[in-house]
Amino acid sequence: MHAFKRTLIRHFHTSACACMRAMCAYFPSPCLISSALVVSAGYVGINYGTQFSASPSADQVVALLRRQSITNIRLYDANGTILQALAHTGIQVMVTVPNTELLSVGQSNASAVNWVNTNVLAYLPATNITAICVGTEVLTTDPNAALVLVPAMKYLRVALLASNLSANIKISTSNDASLILDSFPPSQAYFNKSLTSSILVPMLDFLNSTGSFFMLNIYCYDIYKKSNGVILLDYALLNPITPDNVVTDSNTLFQYHNLFDAVLDACYFALAQLKYSTLPVVISEAGWPSGGDSSDKEATDENASTFISNLIAHVLNNSGTPKRPHTTVSMYIMELFNEDLKVSSASAKNYGLFNGSTLHPIYSLRLSNAGPLLANDTTTQLYCLAKSGASQDELQIALDWACGIGRANCTAIQPGQLCYEPDTVQAHASYAFNNYYQKNNRVSGSCDFNGVATISTTNPSTGVCMYPGSSSNGTSNLTSANTMANFTSGNSTNLTTADGNSNNTSSSTSLLYGISSFSLSPFHILFSLLVVLSFTSLF
């Protein structure tokens, strides 16, 4: 009984702290992902980098792409093994000349012919190679290679012409958005003038004359982070914003509801300034990290899921941008797997949609009317569990909320019940979080608990303690759960629960593992009496 009293004291103390702090339940949503869907003239594809310690075979990767209905993929090289595995799949492939090979390819037509023979012709027609990306962000990251960028593109074009492939394989190069200066308002944007005459104009001439496209990388997360709070998170995530937060270009009176459109229009205006208004733009990289270091507070599963889901929905609805309304945009999501071996920032290593070791999704997209995007998910069950390493105090607060105001059924983690052991805050919180998540039909926001919960595909059930799981193929949506928990000590709070019912619940009782949230059996009545007697004797 004394041990039980101590447990109640601990619950009561942490719950009182919660009353002081007022808690909101912001929940990431399920987990992920597929990525390519052809829509009219546009598509949503995915980037595939290989700087990771996991080692899925090329056949496994291609099987994953096919299960996820991915129809377009961009490689950061021309890896022969993956190109062979892509044979006879119909998947459209963009291969890349790495920056390290640009100097060689840009020196002579012979070098370019050799590159095309080795990395393109050797795999045609079985592998559907449709484009060559000549370098990655060369103009902003590799000034030495920039000098031979356009010559390399022209030499490769000649090599394709010689093989009668120029009509089927386009040539371009990816560019970082930092190439565009003075990008807000979008109407005054222009390209870096130090590169304009020497490289940019010749490059744009080449792209325009060959019927190709300009490739732009848009990293809304990086732009948001560098703004130091000037840019609203919802604006960066493509979430709905209030009329007061809509951004207006004072020169054109175009209204911007999200950062992505503003950056893309800045590119359109910069192209127009150089007389290339009709040149198509392909988004070669766009994503949001699901993790990072201590400075990456907004790099979460929930935000990554929200951004990618919103972005895909935005692209698929063909709404275009204020400057180019109803213009279809093609893009490549960043990226298939996390690249933990990449020499870069912590967040840059966490743009993956899938775990490279398990091939399971890291998070789920929440899409509607997206065709096959989520029709063939790789997982069958999803669980909401307490994060490993989360603060015990924060877990306890979230546990109390889930079993109390959150109305999760926490009967199984009461003393003597099937899931009471192990008697740890971590284990009990996982059970409560998962119960709440499943009860609320896995809606967006129902697995976060102020950042201490996460979606998992690993079944945590042990022995007689069985966790209910969920089919990841269930219908999902873009609407976040807006459940707000206000802990006010001793006061009754009028709550609207996930099922729409309004309940007048006393916080002082609901915090005790939600005794008031389910029908009382004789055991529960006895347990409630013990709670009252225990607290009475304590004070």
Buried (B, 14 or more C-beta within 10 A) or exposed (E): EEEEBEEBEBBBEBBBBBBEEEBBBBBBBBBBBBBBBBBEEBBBBBBBBBBBEBEBEBEEBBBBBBBBBBBBBBBBBBBEEBBBBBBEBEBBBBBBBBBEBBBBBBBEBEBBBBBBEEBBBBBBEEBBBEBBBBBBBBBBEBEEBBBBBBBBBBBBBEBBEEBEBBEEBBBBBBBBBBBBBEBBBBBBBBBBEEBBEEBBBBBBEBBBEBEBBBBBBBBBBBBBBEEEEEBBEBBBBBBEBEEEEEBEBEEBEBEBBBBBBBBBBBBBBBBBBBEBEEBBBBBBBBBBBBBBEEEBEBBBBBBBBBBBBBBBBBBBEBBBBBBBEEBBBBBBBBBBBBBBEBEEBBBBBBBBBBBBEBBBBBBBBBBEEBEBBBEEBBBEBBBBBBBEEBEBBBBBBBBBBBBBBBBBBBBBBBEEBBBBBEEEBBBBBBBBBBBBBBBBBBBBBBBBBBBBBBBBBEEBBEEEBEBBBBEBEEEBEBEBBEBBBBBEEEEBBEBEBBEEEEBEBEBBBBBBBBBBBBEEEEEBEEBBEBBEEBBEEEE
